[in-house]
Amino acid sequence: MFLGARYALNDVDDTQALAGTLIDLEDGTMSFLIEAERRIGDRWKVEAEARLLANVDDTNAFAAFKRDSFVNIRLSRFF
């Protein structure tokens, strides 16, 4: 089962967030996705992303990736 949501403020700074979870109803394996971004002035942008796996059963297709969760934060400057 997949549940997800996207939230966009429609503001000058283009603030957005995206979140979702994938749940295997047979073995309880869960995958989470969270993304957010926002402009800071005319030249900067901050972005954050997290992908997490939890309760991964060894027989699940995600078993090979159960230690590959990550969090990424990016600050970009445009010129």
PyMOL Python script that loads the backbone (N, CA, C, O; Angstrom):
from pymol import cmd

cmd.read_pdbstr("""\
ATOM      1  N   MET A   1       0.849  -1.151   0.000  1.00  0.00           N
ATOM      2  CA  MET A   1       0.000   0.000   0.000  1.00  0.00           C
ATOM      3  C   MET A   1       0.908   1.231   0.000  1.00  0.00           C
ATOM      4  O   MET A   1       1.910   1.264   0.713  1.00  0.00           O
ATOM      5  N   PHE A   2       0.560   2.233  -0.792  1.00  0.00           N
ATOM      6  CA  PHE A   2       1.323   3.480  -0.836  1.00  0.00           C
ATOM      7  C   PHE A   2       0.435   4.622  -0.390  1.00  0.00           C
ATOM      8  O   PHE A   2      -0.714   4.734  -0.816  1.00  0.00           O
ATOM      9  N   LEU A   3       0.972   5.465   0.467  1.00  0.00           N
ATOM     10  CA  LEU A   3       0.303   6.693   0.890  1.00  0.00           C
ATOM     11  C   LEU A   3       1.264   7.838   0.640  1.00  0.00           C
ATOM     12  O   LEU A   3       2.456   7.724   0.927  1.00  0.00           O
ATOM     13  N   GLY A   4       0.757   8.941   0.107  1.00  0.00           N
ATOM     14  CA  GLY A   4       1.644  10.061  -0.170  1.00  0.00           C
ATOM     15  C   GLY A   4       0.897  11.377  -0.171  1.00  0.00           C
ATOM     16  O   GLY A   4      -0.328  11.420  -0.277  1.00  0.00           O
ATOM     17  N   ALA A   5       1.660  12.446  -0.050  1.00  0.00           N
ATOM     18  CA  ALA A   5       1.088  13.790  -0.069  1.00  0.00           C
ATOM     19  C   ALA A   5       2.121  14.768  -0.609  1.00  0.00           C
ATOM     20  O   ALA A   5       3.324  14.609  -0.405  1.00  0.00           O
ATOM     21  N   ARG A   6       1.625  15.772  -1.296  1.00  0.00           N
ATOM     22  CA  ARG A   6       2.475  16.856  -1.789  1.00  0.00           C
ATOM     23  C   ARG A   6       1.865  18.153  -1.301  1.00  0.00           C
ATOM     24  O   ARG A   6       0.652  18.349  -1.382  1.00  0.00           O
ATOM     25  N   TYR A   7       2.705  19.035  -0.794  1.00  0.00           N
ATOM     26  CA  TYR A   7       2.243  20.307  -0.257  1.00  0.00           C
ATOM     27  C   TYR A   7       3.056  21.416  -0.903  1.00  0.00           C
ATOM     28  O   TYR A   7       4.279  21.453  -0.769  1.00  0.00           O
ATOM     29  N   ALA A   8       2.383  22.315  -1.600  1.00  0.00           N
ATOM     30  CA  ALA A   8       3.045  23.454  -2.235  1.00  0.00           C
ATOM     31  C   ALA A   8       2.373  24.721  -1.731  1.00  0.00           C
ATOM     32  O   ALA A   8       1.155  24.870  -1.837  1.00  0.00           O
ATOM     33  N   LEU A   9       3.168  25.630  -1.185  1.00  0.00           N
ATOM     34  CA  LEU A   9       2.606  26.856  -0.628  1.00  0.00           C
ATOM     35  C   LEU A   9       2.230  27.885  -1.686  1.00  0.00           C
ATOM     36  O   LEU A   9       1.481  28.819  -1.401  1.00  0.00           O
ATOM     37  N   ASN A  10       2.746  27.725  -2.912  1.00  0.00           N
ATOM     38  CA  ASN A  10       2.496  28.683  -3.985  1.00  0.00           C
ATOM     39  C   ASN A  10       2.919  30.091  -3.550  1.00  0.00           C
ATOM     40  O   ASN A  10       2.220  31.071  -3.810  1.00  0.00           O
ATOM     41  N   ASP A  11       4.068  30.170  -2.889  1.00  0.00           N
ATOM     42  CA  ASP A  11       4.583  31.454  -2.431  1.00  0.00           C
ATOM     43  C   ASP A  11       5.763  31.895  -3.301  1.00  0.00           C
ATOM     44  O   ASP A  11       6.190  31.164  -4.195  1.00  0.00           O
ATOM     45  N   VAL A  12       6.278  33.076  -3.037  1.00  0.00           N
ATOM     46  CA  VAL A  12       7.387  33.640  -3.798  1.00  0.00           C
ATOM     47  C   VAL A  12       8.635  32.766  -3.682  1.00  0.00           C
ATOM     48  O   VAL A  12       9.428  32.695  -4.621  1.00  0.00           O
ATOM     49  N   ASP A  13       8.813  32.108  -2.555  1.00  0.00           N
ATOM     50  CA  ASP A  13       9.996  31.279  -2.317  1.00  0.00           C
ATOM     51  C   ASP A  13       9.842  29.851  -2.840  1.00  0.00           C
ATOM     52  O   ASP A  13      10.742  29.032  -2.651  1.00  0.00           O
ATOM     53  N   ASP A  14       8.730  29.539  -3.489  1.00  0.00           N
ATOM     54  CA  ASP A  14       8.496  28.219  -4.090  1.00  0.00           C
ATOM     55  C   ASP A  14       8.685  27.088  -3.070  1.00  0.00           C
ATOM     56  O   ASP A  14       9.368  26.102  -3.349  1.00  0.00           O
ATOM     57  N   THR A  15       8.084  27.237  -1.904  1.00  0.00           N
ATOM     58  CA  THR A  15       8.182  26.245  -0.838  1.00  0.00           C
ATOM     59  C   THR A  15       7.344  25.016  -1.195  1.00  0.00           C
ATOM     60  O   THR A  15       6.162  25.131  -1.523  1.00  0.00           O
ATOM     61  N   GLN A  16       7.980  23.827  -1.128  1.00  0.00           N
ATOM     62  CA  GLN A  16       7.303  22.580  -1.471  1.00  0.00           C
ATOM     63  C   GLN A  16       7.748  21.466  -0.538  1.00  0.00           C
ATOM     64  O   GLN A  16       8.875  21.462  -0.045  1.00  0.00           O
ATOM     65  N   ALA A  17       6.853  20.530  -0.306  1.00  0.00           N
ATOM     66  CA  ALA A  17       7.189  19.334   0.472  1.00  0.00           C
ATOM     67  C   ALA A  17       6.475  18.133  -0.140  1.00  0.00           C
ATOM     68  O   ALA A  17       5.362  18.249  -0.655  1.00  0.00           O
ATOM     69  N   LEU A  18       7.127  16.997  -0.076  1.00  0.00           N
ATOM     70  CA  LEU A  18       6.587  15.753  -0.616  1.00  0.00           C
ATOM     71  C   LEU A  18       6.913  14.648   0.377  1.00  0.00           C
ATOM     72  O   LEU A  18       8.044  14.552   0.853  1.00  0.00           O
ATOM     73  N   ALA A  19       5.935  13.821   0.687  1.00  0.00           N
ATOM     74  CA  ALA A  19       6.165  12.720   1.621  1.00  0.00           C
ATOM     75  C   ALA A  19       5.375  11.504   1.161  1.00  0.00           C
ATOM     76  O   ALA A  19       4.287  11.626   0.599  1.00  0.00           O
ATOM     77  N   GLY A  20       5.934  10.348   1.406  1.00  0.00           N
ATOM     78  CA  GLY A  20       5.237   9.121   1.039  1.00  0.00           C
ATOM     79  C   GLY A  20       5.760   7.942   1.822  1.00  0.00           C
ATOM     80  O   GLY A  20       6.882   7.958   2.327  1.00  0.00           O
ATOM     81  N   THR A  21       4.940   6.927   1.916  1.00  0.00           N
ATOM     82  CA  THR A  21       5.346   5.694   2.570  1.00  0.00           C
ATOM     83  C   THR A  21       4.784   4.512   1.790  1.00  0.00           C
ATOM     84  O   THR A  21       3.652   4.548   1.308  1.00  0.00           O
ATOM     85  N   LEU A  22       5.577   3.491   1.678  1.00  0.00           N
ATOM     86  CA  LEU A  22       5.186   2.248   1.022  1.00  0.00           C
ATOM     87  C   LEU A  22       5.227   1.161   2.087  1.00  0.00           C
ATOM     88  O   LEU A  22       6.265   0.939   2.709  1.00  0.00           O
ATOM     89  N   ILE A  23       4.112   0.490   2.297  1.00  0.00           N
ATOM     90  CA  ILE A  23       4.012  -0.520   3.348  1.00  0.00           C
ATOM     91  C   ILE A  23       3.631  -1.858   2.721  1.00  0.00           C
ATOM     92  O   ILE A  23       2.630  -1.962   2.012  1.00  0.00           O
ATOM     93  N   ASP A  24       4.440  -2.874   2.993  1.00  0.00           N
ATOM     94  CA  ASP A  24       4.125  -4.234   2.556  1.00  0.00           C
ATOM     95  C   ASP A  24       3.194  -4.836   3.603  1.00  0.00           C
ATOM     96  O   ASP A  24       3.609  -5.094   4.733  1.00  0.00           O
ATOM     97  N   LEU A  25       1.958  -5.056   3.235  1.00  0.00           N
ATOM     98  CA  LEU A  25       0.967  -5.544   4.190  1.00  0.00           C
ATOM     99  C   LEU A  25       1.197  -6.997   4.594  1.00  0.00           C
ATOM    100  O   LEU A  25       0.626  -7.457   5.582  1.00  0.00           O
ATOM    101  N   GLU A  26       2.015  -7.718   3.854  1.00  0.00           N
ATOM    102  CA  GLU A  26       2.274  -9.122   4.193  1.00  0.00           C
ATOM    103  C   GLU A  26       3.355  -9.292   5.252  1.00  0.00           C
ATOM    104  O   GLU A  26       3.208 -10.113   6.157  1.00  0.00           O
ATOM    105  N   ASP A  27       4.454  -8.515   5.150  1.00  0.00           N
ATOM    106  CA  ASP A  27       5.544  -8.702   6.120  1.00  0.00           C
ATOM    107  C   ASP A  27       5.877  -7.454   6.940  1.00  0.00           C
ATOM    108  O   ASP A  27       6.750  -7.510   7.806  1.00  0.00           O
ATOM    109  N   GLY A  28       5.207  -6.341   6.691  1.00  0.00           N
ATOM    110  CA  GLY A  28       5.402  -5.141   7.497  1.00  0.00           C
ATOM    111  C   GLY A  28       6.571  -4.264   7.094  1.00  0.00           C
ATOM    112  O   GLY A  28       6.870  -3.291   7.786  1.00  0.00           O
ATOM    113  N   THR A  29       7.244  -4.582   5.990  1.00  0.00           N
ATOM    114  CA  THR A  29       8.344  -3.746   5.515  1.00  0.00           C
ATOM    115  C   THR A  29       7.809  -2.361   5.160  1.00  0.00           C
ATOM    116  O   THR A  29       6.763  -2.238   4.523  1.00  0.00           O
ATOM    117  N   MET A  30       8.539  -1.313   5.578  1.00  0.00           N
ATOM    118  CA  MET A  30       8.109   0.059   5.314  1.00  0.00           C
ATOM    119  C   MET A  30       9.229   0.854   4.661  1.00  0.00           C
ATOM    120  O   MET A  30      10.396   0.733   5.035  1.00  0.00           O
ATOM    121  N   SER A  31       8.861   1.661   3.691  1.00  0.00           N
ATOM    122  CA  SER A  31       9.783   2.565   3.019  1.00  0.00           C
ATOM    123  C   SER A  31       9.203   3.969   3.122  1.00  0.00           C
ATOM    124  O   SER A  31       8.018   4.177   2.863  1.00  0.00           O
ATOM    125  N   PHE A  32      10.040   4.932   3.500  1.00  0.00           N
ATOM    126  CA  PHE A  32       9.588   6.310   3.665  1.00  0.00           C
ATOM    127  C   PHE A  32      10.381   7.235   2.754  1.00  0.00           C
ATOM    128  O   PHE A  32      11.575   7.034   2.536  1.00  0.00           O
ATOM    129  N   LEU A  33       9.714   8.241   2.229  1.00  0.00           N
ATOM    130  CA  LEU A  33      10.326   9.255   1.381  1.00  0.00           C
ATOM    131  C   LEU A  33       9.858  10.617   1.871  1.00  0.00           C
ATOM    132  O   LEU A  33       8.662  10.843   2.057  1.00  0.00           O
ATOM    133  N   ILE A  34      10.810  11.522   2.080  1.00  0.00           N
ATOM    134  CA  ILE A  34      10.486  12.899   2.455  1.00  0.00           C
ATOM    135  C   ILE A  34      11.386  13.814   1.644  1.00  0.00           C
ATOM    136  O   ILE A  34      12.603  13.629   1.614  1.00  0.00           O
ATOM    137  N   GLU A  35      10.792  14.801   0.986  1.00  0.00           N
ATOM    138  CA  GLU A  35      11.546  15.796   0.223  1.00  0.00           C
ATOM    139  C   GLU A  35      10.961  17.171   0.525  1.00  0.00           C
ATOM    140  O   GLU A  35       9.749  17.317   0.686  1.00  0.00           O
ATOM    141  N   ALA A  36      11.824  18.168   0.598  1.00  0.00           N
ATOM    142  CA  ALA A  36      11.379  19.549   0.796  1.00  0.00           C
ATOM    143  C   ALA A  36      12.374  20.480   0.122  1.00  0.00           C
ATOM    144  O   ALA A  36      13.565  20.181   0.038  1.00  0.00           O
ATOM    145  N   GLU A  37      11.874  21.608  -0.354  1.00  0.00           N
ATOM    146  CA  GLU A  37      12.762  22.603  -0.961  1.00  0.00           C
ATOM    147  C   GLU A  37      12.155  23.988  -0.825  1.00  0.00           C
ATOM    148  O   GLU A  37      10.942  24.159  -0.701  1.00  0.00           O
ATOM    149  N   ARG A  38      13.058  24.981  -0.853  1.00  0.00           N
ATOM    150  CA  ARG A  38      12.638  26.374  -0.739  1.00  0.00           C
ATOM    151  C   ARG A  38      13.740  27.279  -1.258  1.00  0.00           C
ATOM    152  O   ARG A  38      14.920  27.044  -0.999  1.00  0.00           O
ATOM    153  N   ARG A  39      13.360  28.302  -1.982  1.00  0.00           N
ATOM    154  CA  ARG A  39      14.315  29.318  -2.421  1.00  0.00           C
ATOM    155  C   ARG A  39      14.577  30.284  -1.276  1.00  0.00           C
ATOM    156  O   ARG A  39      13.704  30.563  -0.455  1.00  0.00           O
ATOM    157  N   ILE A  40      15.804  30.784  -1.247  1.00  0.00           N
ATOM    158  CA  ILE A  40      16.182  31.793  -0.256  1.00  0.00           C
ATOM    159  C   ILE A  40      16.689  32.985  -1.047  1.00  0.00           C
ATOM    160  O   ILE A  40      17.835  32.992  -1.498  1.00  0.00           O
ATOM    161  N   GLY A  41      15.864  33.967  -1.213  1.00  0.00           N
ATOM    162  CA  GLY A  41      16.239  35.119  -2.032  1.00  0.00           C
ATOM    163  C   GLY A  41      16.282  34.745  -3.503  1.00  0.00           C
ATOM    164  O   GLY A  41      15.632  33.790  -3.929  1.00  0.00           O
ATOM    165  N   ASP A  42      17.057  35.508  -4.282  1.00  0.00           N
ATOM    166  CA  ASP A  42      17.145  35.281  -5.723  1.00  0.00           C
ATOM    167  C   ASP A  42      18.218  34.275  -6.111  1.00  0.00           C
ATOM    168  O   ASP A  42      18.171  33.726  -7.212  1.00  0.00           O
ATOM    169  N   ARG A  43      19.181  34.020  -5.238  1.00  0.00           N
ATOM    170  CA  ARG A  43      20.342  33.220  -5.632  1.00  0.00           C
ATOM    171  C   ARG A  43      20.511  31.904  -4.898  1.00  0.00           C
ATOM    172  O   ARG A  43      21.358  31.102  -5.293  1.00  0.00           O
ATOM    173  N   TRP A  44      19.761  31.650  -3.871  1.00  0.00           N
ATOM    174  CA  TRP A  44      19.985  30.466  -3.049  1.00  0.00           C
ATOM    175  C   TRP A  44      18.755  29.558  -3.035  1.00  0.00           C
ATOM    176  O   TRP A  44      17.621  30.009  -3.193  1.00  0.00           O
ATOM    177  N   LYS A  45      19.016  28.288  -2.843  1.00  0.00           N
ATOM    178  CA  LYS A  45      17.947  27.304  -2.718  1.00  0.00           C
ATOM    179  C   LYS A  45      18.414  26.232  -1.736  1.00  0.00           C
ATOM    180  O   LYS A  45      19.553  25.771  -1.816  1.00  0.00           O
ATOM    181  N   VAL A  46      17.556  25.840  -0.827  1.00  0.00           N
ATOM    182  CA  VAL A  46      17.869  24.765   0.111  1.00  0.00           C
ATOM    183  C   VAL A  46      16.918  23.599  -0.181  1.00  0.00           C
ATOM    184  O   VAL A  46      15.721  23.790  -0.395  1.00  0.00           O
ATOM    185  N   GLU A  47      17.483  22.395  -0.184  1.00  0.00           N
ATOM    186  CA  GLU A  47      16.714  21.185  -0.453  1.00  0.00           C
ATOM    187  C   GLU A  47      17.089  20.123   0.578  1.00  0.00           C
ATOM    188  O   GLU A  47      18.247  20.015   0.981  1.00  0.00           O
ATOM    189  N   ALA A  48      16.114  19.357   0.989  1.00  0.00           N
ATOM    190  CA  ALA A  48      16.353  18.244   1.911  1.00  0.00           C
ATOM    191  C   ALA A  48      15.617  17.017   1.381  1.00  0.00           C
ATOM    192  O   ALA A  48      14.511  17.115   0.850  1.00  0.00           O
ATOM    193  N   GLU A  49      16.251  15.873   1.536  1.00  0.00           N
ATOM    194  CA  GLU A  49      15.662  14.620   1.061  1.00  0.00           C
ATOM    195  C   GLU A  49      16.052  13.509   2.023  1.00  0.00           C
ATOM    196  O   GLU A  49      17.196  13.437   2.471  1.00  0.00           O
ATOM    197  N   ALA A  50      15.104  12.650   2.334  1.00  0.00           N
ATOM    198  CA  ALA A  50      15.374  11.484   3.173  1.00  0.00           C
ATOM    199  C   ALA A  50      14.651  10.282   2.586  1.00  0.00           C
ATOM    200  O   ALA A  50      13.487  10.372   2.195  1.00  0.00           O
ATOM    201  N   ARG A  51      15.344   9.171   2.531  1.00  0.00           N
ATOM    202  CA  ARG A  51      14.752   7.894   2.105  1.00  0.00           C
ATOM    203  C   ARG A  51      15.152   6.869   3.162  1.00  0.00           C
ATOM    204  O   ARG A  51      16.334   6.622   3.399  1.00  0.00           O
ATOM    205  N   LEU A  52      14.151   6.289   3.781  1.00  0.00           N
ATOM    206  CA  LEU A  52      14.388   5.405   4.917  1.00  0.00           C
ATOM    207  C   LEU A  52      13.657   4.084   4.733  1.00  0.00           C
ATOM    208  O   LEU A  52      12.552   4.045   4.192  1.00  0.00           O
ATOM    209  N   LEU A  53      14.269   3.019   5.180  1.00  0.00           N
ATOM    210  CA  LEU A  53      13.646   1.696   5.191  1.00  0.00           C
ATOM    211  C   LEU A  53      13.560   1.229   6.636  1.00  0.00           C
ATOM    212  O   LEU A  53      14.485   1.437   7.421  1.00  0.00           O
ATOM    213  N   ALA A  54      12.445   0.598   6.982  1.00  0.00           N
ATOM    214  CA  ALA A  54      12.258   0.128   8.354  1.00  0.00           C
ATOM    215  C   ALA A  54      11.584  -1.237   8.346  1.00  0.00           C
ATOM    216  O   ALA A  54      10.792  -1.550   7.457  1.00  0.00           O
ATOM    217  N   ASN A  55      11.909  -2.035   9.339  1.00  0.00           N
ATOM    218  CA  ASN A  55      11.260  -3.328   9.547  1.00  0.00           C
ATOM    219  C   ASN A  55      11.345  -4.212   8.297  1.00  0.00           C
ATOM    220  O   ASN A  55      10.369  -4.864   7.928  1.00  0.00           O
ATOM    221  N   VAL A  56      12.508  -4.230   7.654  1.00  0.00           N
ATOM    222  CA  VAL A  56      12.676  -4.966   6.396  1.00  0.00           C
ATOM    223  C   VAL A  56      12.873  -6.457   6.681  1.00  0.00           C
ATOM    224  O   VAL A  56      13.820  -6.852   7.360  1.00  0.00           O
ATOM    225  N   ASP A  57      11.975  -7.260   6.158  1.00  0.00           N
ATOM    226  CA  ASP A  57      12.068  -8.710   6.281  1.00  0.00           C
ATOM    227  C   ASP A  57      13.138  -9.227   5.318  1.00  0.00           C
ATOM    228  O   ASP A  57      13.279  -8.699   4.214  1.00  0.00           O
ATOM    229  N   ASP A  58      13.886 -10.242   5.717  1.00  0.00           N
ATOM    230  CA  ASP A  58      14.969 -10.773   4.882  1.00  0.00           C
ATOM    231  C   ASP A  58      14.485 -11.392   3.575  1.00  0.00           C
ATOM    232  O   ASP A  58      15.279 -11.554   2.648  1.00  0.00           O
ATOM    233  N   THR A  59      13.212 -11.740   3.479  1.00  0.00           N
ATOM    234  CA  THR A  59      12.670 -12.322   2.247  1.00  0.00           C
ATOM    235  C   THR A  59      12.058 -11.269   1.325  1.00  0.00           C
ATOM    236  O   THR A  59      11.630 -11.594   0.218  1.00  0.00           O
ATOM    237  N   ASN A  60      12.012 -10.023   1.765  1.00  0.00           N
ATOM    238  CA  ASN A  60      11.419  -8.948   0.971  1.00  0.00           C
ATOM    239  C   ASN A  60      12.375  -8.504  -0.128  1.00  0.00           C
ATOM    240  O   ASN A  60      13.591  -8.636   0.009  1.00  0.00           O
ATOM    241  N   ALA A  61      11.824  -7.977  -1.218  1.00  0.00           N
ATOM    242  CA  ALA A  61      12.644  -7.483  -2.333  1.00  0.00           C
ATOM    243  C   ALA A  61      13.558  -6.336  -1.904  1.00  0.00           C
ATOM    244  O   ALA A  61      14.592  -6.113  -2.532  1.00  0.00           O
ATOM    245  N   PHE A  62      13.198  -5.605  -0.846  1.00  0.00           N
ATOM    246  CA  PHE A  62      14.020  -4.502  -0.340  1.00  0.00           C
ATOM    247  C   PHE A  62      15.150  -4.970   0.576  1.00  0.00           C
ATOM    248  O   PHE A  62      15.934  -4.141   1.038  1.00  0.00           O
ATOM    249  N   ALA A  63      15.257  -6.261   0.849  1.00  0.00           N
ATOM    250  CA  ALA A  63      16.254  -6.769   1.803  1.00  0.00           C
ATOM    251  C   ALA A  63      17.674  -6.364   1.428  1.00  0.00           C
ATOM    252  O   ALA A  63      18.483  -6.086   2.313  1.00  0.00           O
ATOM    253  N   ALA A  64      17.990  -6.324   0.152  1.00  0.00           N
ATOM    254  CA  ALA A  64      19.342  -5.940  -0.287  1.00  0.00           C
ATOM    255  C   ALA A  64      19.637  -4.469  -0.014  1.00  0.00           C
ATOM    256  O   ALA A  64      20.798  -4.062  -0.007  1.00  0.00           O
ATOM    257  N   PHE A  65      18.596  -3.671   0.211  1.00  0.00           N
ATOM    258  CA  PHE A  65      18.761  -2.228   0.408  1.00  0.00           C
ATOM    259  C   PHE A  65      18.478  -1.782   1.836  1.00  0.00           C
ATOM    260  O   PHE A  65      18.423  -0.579   2.092  1.00  0.00           O
ATOM    261  N   LYS A  66      18.299  -2.699   2.768  1.00  0.00           N
ATOM    262  CA  LYS A  66      17.848  -2.311   4.102  1.00  0.00           C
ATOM    263  C   LYS A  66      18.846  -1.447   4.870  1.00  0.00           C
ATOM    264  O   LYS A  66      18.471  -0.817   5.859  1.00  0.00           O
ATOM    265  N   ARG A  67      20.101  -1.402   4.440  1.00  0.00           N
ATOM    266  CA  ARG A  67      21.081  -0.542   5.097  1.00  0.00           C
ATOM    267  C   ARG A  67      21.409   0.691   4.252  1.00  0.00           C
ATOM    268  O   ARG A  67      22.417   1.355   4.492  1.00  0.00           O
ATOM    269  N   ASP A  68      20.565   0.999   3.268  1.00  0.00           N
ATOM    270  CA  ASP A  68      20.829   2.103   2.347  1.00  0.00           C
ATOM    271  C   ASP A  68      19.979   3.345   2.610  1.00  0.00           C
ATOM    272  O   ASP A  68      19.829   4.175   1.713  1.00  0.00           O
ATOM    273  N   SER A  69      19.430   3.495   3.790  1.00  0.00           N
ATOM    274  CA  SER A  69      18.691   4.711   4.124  1.00  0.00           C
ATOM    275  C   SER A  69      19.644   5.900   4.109  1.00  0.00           C
ATOM    276  O   SER A  69      20.828   5.751   4.411  1.00  0.00           O
ATOM    277  N   PHE A  70      19.133   7.084   3.757  1.00  0.00           N
ATOM    278  CA  PHE A  70      20.000   8.262   3.739  1.00  0.00           C
ATOM    279  C   PHE A  70      19.207   9.539   3.950  1.00  0.00           C
ATOM    280  O   PHE A  70      17.994   9.587   3.748  1.00  0.00           O
ATOM    281  N   VAL A  71      19.933  10.574   4.363  1.00  0.00           N
ATOM    282  CA  VAL A  71      19.413  11.936   4.481  1.00  0.00           C
ATOM    283  C   VAL A  71      20.384  12.828   3.734  1.00  0.00           C
ATOM    284  O   VAL A  71      21.597  12.723   3.917  1.00  0.00           O
ATOM    285  N   ASN A  72      19.856  13.708   2.893  1.00  0.00           N
ATOM    286  CA  ASN A  72      20.681  14.596   2.077  1.00  0.00           C
ATOM    287  C   ASN A  72      20.155  16.021   2.218  1.00  0.00           C
ATOM    288  O   ASN A  72      18.958  16.261   2.060  1.00  0.00           O
ATOM    289  N   ILE A  73      21.039  16.956   2.514  1.00  0.00           N
ATOM    290  CA  ILE A  73      20.684  18.378   2.572  1.00  0.00           C
ATOM    291  C   ILE A  73      21.599  19.110   1.608  1.00  0.00           C
ATOM    292  O   ILE A  73      22.819  18.950   1.644  1.00  0.00           O
ATOM    293  N   ARG A  74      20.995  19.915   0.745  1.00  0.00           N
ATOM    294  CA  ARG A  74      21.756  20.595  -0.304  1.00  0.00           C
ATOM    295  C   ARG A  74      21.441  22.096  -0.260  1.00  0.00           C
ATOM    296  O   ARG A  74      20.282  22.501  -0.175  1.00  0.00           O
ATOM    297  N   LEU A  75      22.487  22.895  -0.318  1.00  0.00           N
ATOM    298  CA  LEU A  75      22.363  24.343  -0.431  1.00  0.00           C
ATOM    299  C   LEU A  75      23.006  24.736  -1.750  1.00  0.00           C
ATOM    300  O   LEU A  75      24.192  24.487  -1.963  1.00  0.00           O
ATOM    301  N   SER A  76      22.231  25.349  -2.637  1.00  0.00           N
ATOM    302  CA  SER A  76      22.721  25.710  -3.970  1.00  0.00           C
ATOM    303  C   SER A  76      22.696  27.217  -4.146  1.00  0.00           C
ATOM    304  O   SER A  76      21.794  27.902  -3.663  1.00  0.00           O
ATOM    305  N   ARG A  77      23.704  27.721  -4.849  1.00  0.00           N
ATOM    306  CA  ARG A  77      23.776  29.142  -5.187  1.00  0.00           C
ATOM    307  C   ARG A  77      23.745  29.266  -6.698  1.00  0.00           C
ATOM    308  O   ARG A  77      24.483  28.579  -7.405  1.00  0.00           O
ATOM    309  N   PHE A  78      22.892  30.142  -7.184  1.00  0.00           N
ATOM    310  CA  PHE A  78      22.753  30.375  -8.616  1.00  0.00           C
ATOM    311  C   PHE A  78      23.306  31.748  -8.954  1.00  0.00           C
ATOM    312  O   PHE A  78      23.148  32.693  -8.181  1.00  0.00           O
ATOM    313  N   PHE A  79      23.952  31.860 -10.105  1.00  0.00           N
ATOM    314  CA  PHE A  79      24.502  33.154 -10.517  1.00  0.00           C
ATOM    315  C   PHE A  79      24.314  33.363 -11.989  1.00  0.00           C
ATOM    316  O   PHE A  79      24.714  34.398 -12.522  1.00  0.00           O
TER     317      PHE A  79
END
""", "prot")
cmd.dss("prot")
cmd.show_as("cartoon", "prot")
cmd.util.cbc("prot")
cmd.orient("prot")
